[in-house]
Amino acid sequence: MAHDHGHSHSHGHGHHHEHESEDEKLLKGGAPAEDDAEDDGDDDEEDEEEEEELEPKARLILICVSAALFAAALLITNLIQMPWWAKALIYFVPYIAAGWPVLKEAAECFAHREFFEEATLMTVATVGAFIIGEYPEGAAVMILFNIGELLEDLASDRSRRSIEKLMELRPDTANVETESGIKETPADDVEVGSVIVVKPGERVPLDGEVIEGSTSLDMSALTGESAPRDVSSGESIVSGAVNLRSAVRVRVTKPAGESTVSRILELVEDAGERKAEYQSFTERFAHIYTPVVVGAALVLAVLPPILSGFTGWREWIYRALEFLVVSCPCAFVISVPMTFVSGIGAASKKGVIVKGSAFIERLAAVKAAVFDKTGTLTEGKFAVTQICPEPGVTEEELIRFCALAEKLSDHPVAASLREKYGSMGYPSADDEVGLSENIAGKGVITEIGGSRVACGSAALMEDFGVPSGAVVPGGGAVHAAVKNDGGVRYLGRVMISDRPKTGAAEAVSALKAAGVTRLVMLTGDHDAAAKAVADSCGISEYHAGLMPEDKVTELEKVMDVQPKNARVAFIGDGVNDAPVLARADVGIAMGALGSDAAIEAADVVIMDDDPRRAAQGVGIARKTMRIVTQNVIMAIGLKAVILILCAVGVAPMWAAVFGDVGVTILCCLNALRAGRVRE
């Protein structure tokens, strides 16, 4: 059977620790020693949380105070006749109460020569309103602007919360076994090889291997999967999962910085820095649009009064100031990134980590999907179904040679051969194994007890010198031959099968339903096995017997015939498919919980093995891009209407404020829809 020897899964073996008394205490739920040191840290965190909450609260108090002062000013100025300077002074009190944060920000912007920022435009507009005697409107605009800012803050916080929940996945400490007993240690200080104890109800702090005990893990925060996963001694355990049942002893296999949950957090943090074309478009647009509008406001203030012999100049300045208030491009500059953040958050809830908003945009434009077979559409768990030795060769001899030849390979096929040999109860002969050579896509040639043994595909047998008529063809077969002084002898074949994943056919039909028009499967496996999987999944186009570099060539062929704005996704298991994942418009890595190669090469990482998540990711990305487009159209459209109304003198100042703050709030509320995920 053709297989690439590129998969890497390491399983160490642990030994029991001496400190059983401490373990027993722990199993009964006893508190670990030395936990007082963390109390101060917790207090600091609580203070920080309170400080973070203070800003919206402070803004709300500011709004309430300034609104009360404004109401009092309205009452006083309507009941008592007074000169203009007294009126200005009375309205200046609520104006300063509401506007000091904006005025402070505007002063900083002026100092840095940033003249086209929101705060500077608001300051110019409101100070201008005071200059032309519109005191109530100048104060009201500042209060309304603050209300808008508060609502924007709340909307932004809500959209970020789904991603910030990930921070809770990383426990700060681990219960480490030491010579003096169990010690609570900062997770960052725990060394690889240390033994930690994870109690029921605790989050796993570091990646490792269970060396004692068995339990169930809640993986929902990592994979979006609600069903618990059972683990026992010898199996790997990942950080961020919650221990549901009983305490387990775990040998740490990765430092805190390389743990699964750290890598997820890193991806999410990086996602904000990678900007989509749409985002850079809005920023470029804002830098052109704002000076143009400011110029237009200046023309509106100066030109009509000059042409009319300096009559009605006050009215034209008022209109120009309204124009400035409306012109703030914050509606789409704020709402577009917020939409992407919401979309990335929605995908992460489904166990789909998107590395940045640029990939949301590409994912939404996917029109062709190329699949790897093993580990992506199939379970990747191979099992020996039949041993077919040649006459004069025993089953034990054939399976022994296969298992020893594949001793150093991490490929699932190799693992199944070793497992079968072990389960048959034959003695180990590892000491006989010498040098091993990996022949990409074909198999291995290994020195065993002075002979050279080839194990792999029919093509490898031919290269090894086995007469072509001797090799019995057949799907799913691993062939073996031995070469020594007596020549080359064909030993027989071992039949191995891998079954399609539950949900593979659903994933393919869901992508078709989402408008992905071309679906292709690529595999290094032989034609018969590829056809069986392709047929069961509903894929009509497949290419078999491919070397890793051939997969890149086939992917490029698919990419070359796509329309200009259509994108091609490659969905692979991320271990030996790194080159193809990196080459695709969108690389989607499957089963990436333990795979560093997937994290590096892919643009989208699916945190469980379910291929159906790919279609969900495409659906979320398309919804996100629809909302981005709606927001850009809504922001520009509503602003254009209000700008025209202001220019012809129909709209009052409060309508101009709605044109800025109101449109921004509408866009931000619309952006939050991207964060809602339908089941």
N, C-alpha and C positions, 0 to 999 in steps of 0.2 A: 504493500500500500504506500502511495506517495505521501510523504509527510515532511513538514519543515520542522527541524529540531531547533526551535527558537523560543519555546515557552519556558518561563522560569518561575517556579514556585518552590520556596525552600521550607523544609520542615525539619527543625532541630528536634532533639529528644531530650526531655528533662528528667531530673532525678528528684526524689522526695527530699524535702528539707527537714532539718533536725527539729525545728521549733514547733512541734506539734501542739504544745500547750497553748501557745499564742494563737495558732490556727483555730484550735477548738473554741477559744474565747471568741474569736472573730466569727466563727460559724454560728455561735449563739447570739451574734449581734452585738458583742462587746465593743466599746469605743476604742479606737486606736490611741496609742500614747501620743503625747506631745501635740495636742490640737490647739492649745491656748495661743500659740504663736500666730495663728491665723486670724484671731479675733480682731486685732487692730486693722488688718487688711480689709476685713469685711466692713468695719465701720467706715473706712476711707471710701470704699465702693458705694456705701449707702449715701455718704455726703455728696459724692460725685453725682449720683442719681438725683438727689434733691436739687443740686445746682442746675442740672440739666432741665429739670421740670420747672425751675424758677423763671426761665425766660418767657415761655408762653403765659405763665401766671402774672409776671411783672407787666407784660404787654396788655393783658386783660385789665389789670388794675389801672394802668395808664389810660386805656380807652374809657373805662368807667368814670375816672376822675375828670378827664378832659371833656367827656360828653356832659357830665353834670355841670361843669363850669360853662360849657357852651349854652346849655339850656338856661342857666342863670343869666348869661350875657344877653341872650335873645329877649328874655323877660324884662330885664332892666332897660335895654335900649328901646323896646317897644312901649314901655310905660312912661319913661322920662325923656323929655327933649334935652339934647346935649350937643355940644360942638363936635366936629368930625374927629378931632384928636382924642377926645374922651372915648368916643365909640371905638376908635382904633385900639386904644389902650385896653378897653374891656375885652375886646375879641382877641387881643394879643395874648392874654393869659391862657385861654384854652388852646390857642395855636401853639404856644411854647410848650405847654404841658403835653400835648399830643406829638409835637413835631421835633422835640430835642434830639431823639435818636437819629431821625432823618437828616436834620440840619448838621449834626456832628459828622455823619457819614458823608454828606455833601461837601463839608469843609475838607475832609480827607481826600475826597475825589478831586476837588479843585487843586489841592496841594500837589497831587500826583498827576495833574493835567489830564484827568479822566473826565472830560466834559460831557460825555454822552451816556452816563450811567443813570439809573432810575432815580436815585436820591437827588442828583443835581437837577434833573428835569422837574421833579416835584418841587424842589426849593425855588427854582426860577418861577415856576407857574404860580405858587402860592404867595411868594413875595410880590410878584407882579400884581396879583389880585388885591393885595393890601395897597400897593402904590396907586391903583386906579379906583380905590375906595370901596371895593367889594370885600369888606372885612368878614361878614358871615361866611361867604363862600370860601375864602382863603382858609379859615379855621376848619370849616366842615370838610373840605378836601383832605386836610391832614388827618382828621379823625377817621374818615372813610378809608383813607390809604392804610392807616394802622389796622383797621378791622380786616382789610384785605390781606395784609401781611400776616396777621395772626392766623387766618384761615389757611393761607398758603403753608405756613409753618406746620400746622396740624396735619394738613394733607400730605406734606413731605414726610413727616414723622411716621405717618401710618404706612406709606408705601415702603419706607425703609425697614419697618419693624419686622417684616417677614424674613428679610435677609439677616437682620441683627439677631434673630432667634438662633441662628447658627452659632453665634458666639457662646451660647449656653451649652453647646455640645462639647466644649472643651473643658473638662474638669481641671482645676488649678493644681490639685494634689493627687498623689497616689499612695496607697498603703504598701510600703516596701518592707520586705522581710530583711532584717539585719540580725547580727549575732546576738543583740540584746532584745530582740523581739520585733514586733510590727511598729514601724515608724512612719508617720504621715510626712511625706516629702514633696516639695514642689515638683510637678510633673517634668518641668524643664531640666531638673537636676538628676533625673533617674537615668542610669546608664543602661545601654543594651546588655542583655544577659542577666539583669537583676530579676528577682522574683517578686511579683506584686500580688496582693490579694484583692479581689473585687467582690464586695458583699452584695446581697440582694438589694435592689432598688438603686444601686450606684451606677453612674455612667462609667464605662471603661475608659481609663485615662490615656492609655497608650496601646499601640498595636503589639500583639504578641501571640504566643502559642499556649494553649491550655495544657498544663502539666499535671493537674490533679483536679478532679471534680467534673461535674457536667451540669449544664444549665440551659435556659432558653434566653435568647437575646431579642430585645425590641429594636429592630433596625429601621423603624419608620422614619426617624429624623434624617437618616443617611440615604435611604433608598426609596422612601415614599411607600414602602411595602408594609402592610398592616400585620401580616402573618409572622409570628415569632420564628426565629431560626434556632434550632437546637445545636449546641456544641458540646463536645466532650474531649477527653484527654487526647492530645496529638493534633487537634484541629486549631486553625488560626482564629483569632478574635480581633476585632477592629475597634479603634477608639471612637467614641461618640455613641456606641450602642449601649442600651440600658440592660443590666443584668436583672432578669425577672424572677429567677427561682431560688438558686442556692449559690453559696460562695464558691469561687474557683481560684486556684493558684495559677498564675500566668507568668511565663518567662517572656520578658520584653524583647522584641525583635527589631524595633526601630526607635530612634530617639524622638523626642516630642516634636521637633521641627519637621520630621518626615512622616509623622503619623497621618493616617487617613483623614482625620478631622482637620488637621493643620493644612493639609493640601487643599481640602474643600474651601476652607476659610481664605486661603491664599488666592484660589481661583475667583472667589466672590469679590475679594478686595481688588484684584486686578481687573475684574469685569468693569468696574466703574471708570478705570483709566483708559480702557480701549474704546474709543469713540466710534460710533457709526457714522456713515456718510451723511445721514440725515442730521445728526447732531452738529457736525462741523458745518453743514449747510446753514442751519439756523444761526450759528455763531457768525458765520461770514455775512449772512443776510442782515443780522442785527448791526454789524459794523458799517454796512453800507446804508441801510434803511434809516438808522437814527440820525446821522448827519444830514441826510436828504430831508427828513421831516423837520429838523431844526432849521435848516435853510429855508424851507417852505414857510415855516412859522414866521421867520424874520421878514420874508417877502410880504406875507399877509399883514404884518404889523406896520410895514413901512410904505409899500407901494400904493395901496388904495388911498390912504390919507394924502399922499403927495399928489396923486392924480385928481383928487377931489378938492384940491386947494386947502389942505389941512383941516377939513371939517370931519367930524366923527372919528378922530384918531383914537379916542378912548375906547370906542366900540371895537375897532379893528385890533387894538392891542389885546383886549379881552378875548377876542376870537383866537388870536395867535397863541395866547396863554393856554386856552382850552386845547388847541392843536398840540401843544407841547405835552400836556397831561396825557392825552390819548396816545401820543406817539411812542411811549415806552414799549419796547419789544419784549417785555418780561413774560407775556402770556405764552409765547412759543419757546422762548429761551429757557423758561422754567419747566413748562409742561412736557416738552419733548424728552429731555433726560429723565424726568419723573416717570414717563410712560415706559421707557426702557428699563428703569429700575424695577417698576411694578411687574413688567413682563418677565425679567430675570428672576424676581422673587416668586412669581407664580410657577415658573418652570422648576425652581429648586424645591417647591412644595411637592412636586411630582417626582423628585429624585433625578431631575435633569439639570445638571449644572452647565450653564452657558457662560463661556469665558469672557463675554463682553457684548456690548450692544451692537457692534459691527456684525457679530455672528447671529444675533437675533434677526438682523436685516437679511443676511444671506440665507438663513434657515427658512425664512418666509418665502424666499424666491426659489426654493428647491423644486425642480421639475423632473429630476432623475435621481434614483437612489441605487447605489451599487453596494451589494452585501458581500461580506466574507461568509463562508459556510460554517466551518468548525468553531464552536463557541459563540456564534452569533445567531445563526438560524437553527443550529443543532446544540445539544446540551454539552458537547465537547467531552462527554464521559464515555469513553470507549470500553467495550467489554469483549472478551474473547468468547466467540460463540461456537467455534469448531477448530480442532487441531487435526491437520491432514498431513501426516508424515509420509514420505516416500517409502516404498518397500525396502526393508532392511534398516529403517530408522525408527526408533521408538518415539512415542509422544513425549516422554520425559526428555530425550535427547534434543528433539526439535525445540520444545518450549524453553529448555535450559539455554541453548545457544542463542535464541532470540532474546531472552531476558538478560543474559550476560552482555550481549552485543549492545543492548540499549541501556546498559547500567547507568551511564552518565547523561543520558538524554532527559530533558524535562518535558518532552512532548507527551500529550495525553495517551497516544498510542503506545509509547514506550512504557508509560506508567501501568497501562492495562496488561501488558505482557509480563512485567515484573510481578504485578499483583497476582496474576494467574499462576505463575511459577511458585510464588510463596504459598498460595492457597492449596497447592497440590502436595505440600509437605516434603518437597525434596530438599536435600542439604544445600547450603549456600556454597558457592565456589568463587566468591568475589576475588580471591587471591590470584586466580588464574588470569584475570583481565589485565591486558596491557594497553597499548596506545589505541585510541579510537579516533576515526576520521569521519566528520560529518559531510555527507554529499547532499548539498542543498536540494530540497524537493524530492530526493530519491531514497535516502535512508542513511545507514552508517556502515563503515567497515572497521571491525575491531579485532585486535590480536587476542586470542583466547588459547591458553595452554600451548603456545608454539604454532598454532594455526591461525589463518586469517578468516574471519567469518563476516559475510555480508548479510545485512538484514534490511529489507525495505521493499521497494517496488520491483515490478517485472523488468523495468528499464535498468535498474541497478544490477539485476541478475545478468542481463545481457552484457553490461559493461564489465562485469566480474568474470565473464567467460563461460557462463552456463549456456549450453546449447539451447537455442530458442524453442525447440520442440519439447524440451524437458519441463519448462515452466508451464504449470497449469493456469490458464488465464481465469480471472474471476474478480468480481467487484468486492472490495473490502478485504483484500488479502495482503498479508505481510509475508514475503518470501524469505527463505534463508538458504544460504549455501556456504560450504567450507572449502578452503583452498590450502593444501599442504603439499608435501613432496609427491604424494600420489595423484596430484591434479585437483580439479574442481569437482565437487560433488553437491548436487542439488538435494537439500534435506526435506523440502516440503513447504507447505504454507499454513499460516494461522489466520482464520477468518475473524475479522473484528468489525463490529458495527457501532454506529453512533446514531441516536434517534433525534428527529426534529424537536425543538423546544415547544412546550405548550405555549400557544400564543403566537408562534412564528407565522402561521397562515393568516391569523387575524391582523398581525402587524403589516403584512403585505397588502391585504385588502383595505386596511385603514389608510395606508399611504396612497393607494389607488383612488380611494374615495376623496382624499385631500387634494387630488389633482396632480399627483406625481405620475407622469405619463409613462416613464420608462423605468423598468426594474430589472437589474442584472445581478447575477450571482457569480462570484469568482472564487475558485478554490484550487489548491494544489492537489486535491484528491483526484482519483480516476473518474472517468466519464460515467460509469454505471452508478456509483455512489452519488455523484453530483446530480444526475438526472432524477434519481429517486427523491432527493431532498427538494430539488426545484419543483418537481411535480406536486409533492405533498404541500408545498407552501404557495403554489399558484404563480411561480415565476417561469415565464416562457423562455427567457434568454439566460444562458449560463455558459461559462468557459471553464473547462476542467484541466487538470494536469499543469497548472501554472507555477512557475518559480516566483519568489517574492517580487523580483524586478518585472516579471511579465504582468503582474497585477497592476503595476503603475502604468504600463503601456496600454493595457485594456481600459483602465480608468480614463486615460488621456483621450482614447478613441471616443469614449462616450462624451467627454467634455467638449471635444472639437466640433461635434455636430449639434450642440445645444444652441438655441437662440441667444441673442446678445445678453439679455437680462436674466436668463434662467441659470440656476445654480445646480451643481451636482454634489450630492452628499455621499460619502463612503461610510458605511456602518461596519465596523470590525471589532474584534475582541481586543485589539490594542496591544497585543504582545509582539507578535511577529508581523503586524500590519502597520507599524509606525511609518514607513515610507509612504504608503498609500494614504493613510490618515492625514499626513502632512501635505500631500499633493492635492487632495480634494478641495473644492471650494469650501465645503463644510465637512470636517472629520468628526464622526460621532463614534466614541469609544464605548464598547459594551463591556460589562462585567469588570469594571475598572477598579473595584475596591482594593485589589492588591497589585495593580499594575502601574508602575512608574512610567513605563513607555507610553501608556495611554494618556496619562495626565499631561505629559510633555507634548505629544504629537497632536492630540485631538483639540478641536475647538469646542466641542460639546461632550460632556462626560455623563453617561447614564449610570447611576449609582447602584443599579441592580442588573440582573441578567435579562431583563424583559425587553425584547425587541419592540413591543408595542409602545414603549416610551418615545421612540423616534417619531411616530405619528403624532403623539401628544405634543411633543416639542415643536413640530411643524405647525400644529394647530394654534398653540400659544403664541408662536412667533408671528403668524399671520394676523391674529387678533391684535397683537401689539402694534404691528405696522399699520393696520387699519385705523387704530386710535391715534397714532402719530399723524397720519394724513388728515384725519378729521380735525385734530387740534390746530394744525398749520392752517388749514382752510378756514376754520372757525375764527381763529385769532386774526388773520389778515382780513377776512370778509367783514366781520363785525367792526373792526377798527376802521376800515375804509369807509363804511357807511357813516360811522360817528364823525370821522374826520370831515367828510363832506358836509354833514349837518352843522358841525362847528364852524366850518369855513363860510357857510351862507347865513350863519347867525341864528339857526333854529334851535340848536341844542344848548341848554344851560351848562354850567360848570359841573354839576353832579353827574350829568350824562357823560361828560368827558372822563370823570373818575370811573364810571362804570366801564367806559371804553378801555381803561387800563386795568384797574383792580378787578372789576366784575368779570371781564373776559378771561383774565388770568385764573380766577377762582373756578369758572366754568371749565376751562381747559384742564386744570389740575384735578377737579372732580372726575372729569372724563378719563384722565390718565389713570386714576385709581381702578377703573374697570379692568385694566390690563392685569391687575393683581388677583382678580377673582377667577378661580378655577372651577369649571363644571366637572362633576364626577362623570 
